[in-house]
Amino acid sequence: MRKARASDAVELLALIREYYRFDGIRFDQKRIGVALRKLLRDESLGCAWIVEQDGAAAGYVILTFNYDLEFGGMQGFVTDLFLREKYRGRGLGKASLDCVGDYCRARKISAIELQVEHDNRAAQKFYRKLGFRRVSRIVMGKEL
């Protein structure tokens, strides 16, 4: 894994497009591109990594920050974790989340959350295996 730089925006956008297509998320390239470039320039918002295997981009991870009293302050939020299909099952997902965990611990962040699609049973099983648990909350959102 390597930390993404501003110069990686085009490569990351291609990976994000693949992930959004896979998960059925609406992809607005302009909106996402602006937000991605801002994230890559401002580490106070979070961090992005490109997962590489044999010199090729295998996927990516995006971590952002949230401030939550329940967790004592800063909390990591994995907004995206995507591996191209041919790279799945090789330990890259676990290595990616281990890297995110190390990054958070070094910054005194004591909790990581993520979201997974309700019907993506394979991802849910993977996350449970790594110690994530389902919480009783329902995620709700509203675009402004």
Backbone bond lengths (Angstrom), bond angles and torsions (degrees), N, CA, C in turn:
res aa  C-N    CA-C-N  psi(-1)  N-CA   C-N-CA  omega(-1)  CA-C   N-CA-C  phi
1 M - - - 1.451 - - 1.508 108.16 -
2 R 1.316 114.24 143.80 1.457 118.01 173.65 1.518 108.78 -135.60
3 K 1.310 113.68 143.79 1.453 120.46 178.92 1.531 108.49 -64.44
4 A 1.314 115.54 132.74 1.463 120.17 -179.34 1.529 110.02 -76.50
5 R 1.314 114.75 147.37 1.463 122.86 177.49 1.520 108.65 -115.49
6 A 1.305 116.03 168.36 1.470 120.94 178.64 1.527 110.86 -55.39
7 S 1.318 117.41 -34.04 1.470 121.20 -179.56 1.531 112.71 -69.98
8 D 1.321 117.70 -9.52 1.475 122.46 178.84 1.522 112.80 -91.28
9 A 1.327 118.11 2.46 1.470 121.17 -172.59 1.527 112.63 -57.29
10 V 1.319 118.10 -43.05 1.471 120.20 -177.59 1.532 110.27 -65.64
11 E 1.328 116.90 -44.49 1.470 120.75 178.57 1.528 110.61 -63.56
12 L 1.315 116.83 -42.37 1.466 120.48 178.53 1.522 111.74 -64.95
13 L 1.321 117.32 -40.57 1.471 119.51 178.49 1.524 111.25 -59.76
14 A 1.323 117.50 -38.17 1.472 120.43 177.70 1.528 110.46 -64.13
15 L 1.329 117.04 -42.01 1.463 120.80 177.84 1.530 111.34 -66.23
16 I 1.324 115.82 -40.84 1.467 120.12 179.24 1.522 109.97 -63.13
17 R 1.330 116.70 -41.42 1.470 120.53 177.77 1.533 109.83 -58.73
18 E 1.334 117.69 -43.60 1.466 121.37 178.41 1.527 110.91 -61.50
19 Y 1.325 115.92 -45.45 1.465 120.18 -179.48 1.528 110.97 -62.91
20 Y 1.304 116.70 -46.54 1.460 119.58 -178.94 1.528 110.87 -62.66
21 R 1.315 117.37 -39.09 1.470 120.74 176.66 1.529 109.45 -62.38
22 F 1.336 116.99 -44.22 1.465 122.69 -179.60 1.533 110.89 -59.86
23 D 1.342 116.64 -43.01 1.461 121.00 -175.91 1.531 113.46 -94.46
24 G 1.329 118.17 1.43 1.457 121.14 178.21 1.519 113.76 70.92
25 I 1.335 116.76 32.74 1.458 122.13 179.81 1.528 108.56 -97.05
26 R 1.314 115.67 137.13 1.473 120.24 178.74 1.531 108.92 -62.92
27 F 1.322 116.85 130.71 1.462 122.16 -178.10 1.519 109.49 -110.83
28 D 1.317 116.05 111.61 1.462 123.16 176.39 1.529 105.85 -109.24
29 Q 1.323 116.73 98.06 1.464 121.38 -171.49 1.524 112.57 -57.68
30 K 1.315 117.94 -41.46 1.460 119.82 -178.56 1.530 110.64 -64.49
31 R 1.308 115.90 -50.41 1.471 121.14 -178.04 1.524 111.33 -62.20
32 I 1.311 116.37 -46.70 1.459 121.19 -179.02 1.519 110.84 -68.33
33 G 1.321 116.71 -39.34 1.462 120.89 178.96 1.522 112.37 -61.13
34 V 1.320 116.54 -44.07 1.470 120.74 178.21 1.526 109.81 -61.86
35 A 1.333 117.27 -46.78 1.471 121.29 -178.82 1.530 110.77 -65.30
36 L 1.322 117.76 -40.32 1.461 121.51 179.69 1.521 110.98 -63.85
37 R 1.309 117.08 -46.61 1.463 119.84 -179.85 1.530 111.41 -61.57
38 K 1.313 116.43 -37.80 1.466 120.45 177.20 1.531 110.13 -63.97
39 L 1.326 117.73 -44.65 1.458 122.48 177.84 1.528 110.92 -60.07
40 L 1.317 117.11 -43.86 1.462 120.64 -177.27 1.531 112.35 -68.27
41 R 1.325 117.20 -23.34 1.470 121.43 179.22 1.525 113.17 -91.12
42 D 1.334 118.10 -19.47 1.459 121.22 -171.56 1.520 110.85 -129.20
43 E 1.322 116.66 96.01 1.462 121.19 -175.61 1.522 112.76 -67.94
44 S 1.321 118.50 -11.70 1.463 119.42 176.09 1.531 111.00 -69.90
45 L 1.335 117.05 -16.06 1.468 121.55 178.71 1.521 112.45 -86.97
46 G 1.326 116.22 -26.94 1.450 120.80 -176.89 1.505 110.63 152.12
47 C 1.312 115.79 -157.68 1.458 121.23 -175.16 1.530 109.38 -151.65
48 A 1.307 115.77 150.96 1.467 121.42 175.89 1.519 108.48 -127.32
49 W 1.311 115.74 145.77 1.451 122.15 177.00 1.520 108.69 -129.52
50 I 1.310 115.13 147.68 1.462 121.44 170.54 1.524 106.69 -104.27
51 V 1.304 115.68 129.08 1.462 122.04 178.32 1.527 106.53 -91.03
52 E 1.318 115.75 124.18 1.464 119.95 -177.76 1.520 110.69 -118.00
53 Q 1.311 114.60 145.91 1.466 121.94 175.34 1.518 106.70 -140.32
54 D 1.303 116.42 123.98 1.468 121.74 179.32 1.529 112.10 52.26
55 G 1.329 116.48 40.65 1.458 121.57 176.43 1.517 115.43 78.78
56 A 1.326 117.70 1.99 1.469 120.71 -178.90 1.531 109.42 -113.41
57 A 1.324 115.54 151.94 1.468 120.56 176.27 1.525 108.33 -73.37
58 A 1.325 115.55 114.01 1.456 121.46 -179.29 1.524 111.40 -93.79
59 G 1.338 116.69 -21.54 1.447 120.88 -178.12 1.507 110.68 171.42
60 Y 1.319 114.85 -163.01 1.459 119.77 -178.95 1.522 110.13 -158.35
61 V 1.327 114.29 163.59 1.462 122.58 175.49 1.521 107.71 -136.59
62 I 1.326 115.86 138.34 1.459 120.60 173.29 1.523 108.02 -124.98
63 L 1.327 114.62 128.48 1.453 123.33 177.56 1.523 107.75 -117.68
64 T 1.316 116.63 129.69 1.460 120.59 173.05 1.520 107.69 -121.08
65 F 1.323 115.58 174.55 1.450 120.03 -176.02 1.523 111.14 -115.47
66 N 1.308 113.50 148.27 1.452 122.52 176.13 1.520 106.33 -135.69
67 Y 1.306 116.87 149.84 1.456 120.80 176.26 1.520 107.45 -109.31
68 D 1.329 116.46 117.50 1.459 121.20 -174.18 1.520 109.64 -135.96
69 L 1.306 116.43 121.63 1.466 120.88 -179.04 1.524 112.02 -59.63
70 E 1.324 116.49 -36.14 1.461 121.14 -179.22 1.529 111.31 -55.05
71 F 1.320 116.46 -33.88 1.469 121.10 -177.39 1.523 112.16 -103.32
72 G 1.317 116.92 13.97 1.450 119.99 175.64 1.512 114.58 79.10
73 G 1.303 117.37 17.73 1.470 120.04 178.67 1.519 111.86 127.66
74 M 1.317 114.87 -125.55 1.467 119.67 -174.87 1.528 111.57 -64.40
75 Q 1.307 113.59 140.87 1.454 122.35 -179.91 1.532 106.94 -135.45
76 G 1.311 116.11 140.40 1.456 120.58 174.24 1.517 109.67 -87.04
77 F 1.311 115.23 143.12 1.456 120.26 178.30 1.532 108.14 -131.67
78 V 1.319 116.33 112.61 1.467 120.57 177.74 1.519 106.41 -79.85
79 T 1.316 116.09 102.48 1.457 119.99 -178.56 1.526 110.99 -80.65
80 D 1.318 116.31 -31.77 1.467 120.69 -179.60 1.522 109.06 -141.29
81 L 1.310 115.82 133.83 1.463 123.70 166.36 1.510 105.12 -140.95
82 F 1.314 116.04 113.54 1.461 120.53 -176.20 1.515 109.46 -137.77
83 L 1.322 115.24 132.40 1.457 122.37 171.66 1.520 108.04 -123.75
84 R 1.305 115.60 132.73 1.467 119.40 175.14 1.524 108.22 -58.38
85 E 1.309 115.69 146.85 1.469 121.35 -171.11 1.530 113.50 -52.54
86 K 1.306 118.26 -42.31 1.464 119.68 -175.92 1.524 113.40 -69.41
87 Y 1.341 117.50 -10.90 1.459 121.34 179.85 1.523 112.81 -102.94
88 R 1.304 117.00 -1.56 1.459 120.10 -179.50 1.531 110.43 -75.04
89 G 1.329 115.75 151.96 1.461 120.16 178.25 1.516 113.94 80.36
90 R 1.329 117.81 13.44 1.461 121.79 -179.28 1.524 112.89 -111.01
91 G 1.323 116.92 6.82 1.460 120.14 -179.52 1.519 114.01 89.24
92 L 1.327 117.36 1.97 1.466 120.19 -178.13 1.529 112.57 -71.24
93 G 1.318 117.66 -33.60 1.457 120.59 178.02 1.516 111.19 -65.13
94 K 1.332 116.01 -45.78 1.462 120.18 177.67 1.516 110.05 -63.27
95 A 1.317 117.75 -44.87 1.466 121.08 179.19 1.526 110.54 -60.90
96 S 1.319 117.01 -37.69 1.463 121.33 179.06 1.519 110.80 -63.43
97 L 1.323 116.66 -46.90 1.460 120.01 -179.57 1.523 111.95 -71.41
98 D 1.328 117.63 -29.76 1.470 120.38 173.40 1.526 109.70 -63.70
99 C 1.318 116.92 -42.21 1.469 122.16 178.34 1.532 110.13 -62.52
100 V 1.320 116.88 -45.25 1.464 121.56 178.17 1.533 109.59 -61.08
101 G 1.327 116.78 -43.66 1.463 120.67 178.81 1.525 111.99 -61.06
102 D 1.329 117.05 -44.02 1.463 121.12 177.93 1.526 110.93 -61.83
103 Y 1.314 115.78 -43.46 1.467 121.87 179.09 1.534 110.00 -59.64
104 C 1.319 116.36 -45.22 1.468 120.80 -178.94 1.530 111.47 -67.87
105 R 1.328 116.68 -45.65 1.464 119.33 179.53 1.530 111.22 -59.47
106 A 1.322 117.60 -39.00 1.467 121.33 179.17 1.526 111.31 -63.85
107 R 1.331 117.09 -22.16 1.464 122.22 179.94 1.533 111.90 -105.02
108 K 1.337 115.93 14.45 1.469 122.45 178.00 1.524 112.67 62.28
109 I 1.314 116.34 29.98 1.463 122.07 175.36 1.528 106.12 -93.17
110 S 1.335 116.12 122.98 1.460 119.29 -169.70 1.522 115.01 -102.32
111 A 1.326 118.50 0.73 1.466 119.76 -179.58 1.526 109.98 -146.87
112 I 1.312 114.46 145.94 1.468 121.92 175.41 1.518 107.45 -127.58
113 E 1.297 116.24 133.81 1.458 121.63 173.44 1.524 108.53 -120.84
114 L 1.312 114.41 161.84 1.454 120.85 174.38 1.514 108.38 -153.55
115 Q 1.310 115.46 167.35 1.458 120.72 175.19 1.517 108.07 -118.30
116 V 1.311 114.84 149.63 1.464 120.05 176.89 1.526 106.97 -139.48
117 E 1.306 115.43 142.64 1.458 119.89 179.49 1.532 109.74 -60.74
118 H 1.320 115.35 140.86 1.466 122.08 -176.65 1.531 112.39 -55.67
119 D 1.329 117.39 -37.45 1.464 120.04 -176.02 1.530 113.62 -94.09
120 N 1.328 118.18 4.64 1.465 120.46 179.15 1.526 108.92 -91.78
121 R 1.315 114.76 77.47 1.469 121.56 -176.36 1.528 112.50 -63.13
122 A 1.327 117.20 -36.51 1.468 120.12 -179.31 1.522 110.68 -63.02
123 A 1.334 116.73 -43.47 1.468 119.76 178.87 1.523 110.26 -66.01
124 Q 1.318 117.70 -40.62 1.461 120.54 179.29 1.530 110.68 -60.86
125 K 1.309 116.41 -44.05 1.461 121.10 178.77 1.531 110.64 -62.03
126 F 1.324 116.32 -42.87 1.458 122.20 178.44 1.529 110.65 -59.99
127 Y 1.324 117.15 -48.78 1.462 120.72 -178.36 1.528 111.69 -65.57
128 R 1.329 117.55 -39.42 1.469 120.19 177.03 1.528 110.61 -61.16
129 K 1.309 116.44 -40.41 1.464 121.80 179.25 1.529 111.19 -60.10
130 L 1.334 116.22 -29.80 1.466 120.90 -179.52 1.527 112.79 -91.87
131 G 1.338 117.54 5.42 1.452 120.86 175.09 1.517 115.59 101.01
132 F 1.313 118.22 -1.32 1.465 120.02 175.07 1.524 107.76 -74.50
133 R 1.307 115.79 148.06 1.458 119.23 178.52 1.521 109.19 -131.78
134 R 1.278 114.00 153.60 1.460 120.06 177.99 1.525 108.32 -73.08
135 V 1.315 116.35 135.23 1.462 120.39 176.91 1.516 108.55 -103.98
136 S 1.323 115.57 160.82 1.457 119.55 -173.42 1.523 114.40 -82.47
137 R 1.307 116.95 3.89 1.453 120.50 -178.29 1.529 111.28 -83.61
138 I 1.295 115.31 155.99 1.453 121.64 173.09 1.518 106.67 -109.05
139 V 1.317 116.84 126.74 1.464 120.82 177.74 1.521 107.70 -75.37
140 M 1.307 115.00 130.20 1.461 121.01 177.46 1.528 107.13 -129.41
141 G 1.307 117.02 146.81 1.455 119.83 -179.43 1.519 111.27 -144.13
142 K 1.309 113.88 159.82 1.460 121.04 177.38 1.522 107.46 -147.93
143 E 1.299 116.64 123.38 1.465 119.66 175.93 1.506 109.63 -80.31
144 L 1.305 115.42 139.16 1.467 121.32 179.59 1.523 110.09 -110.34
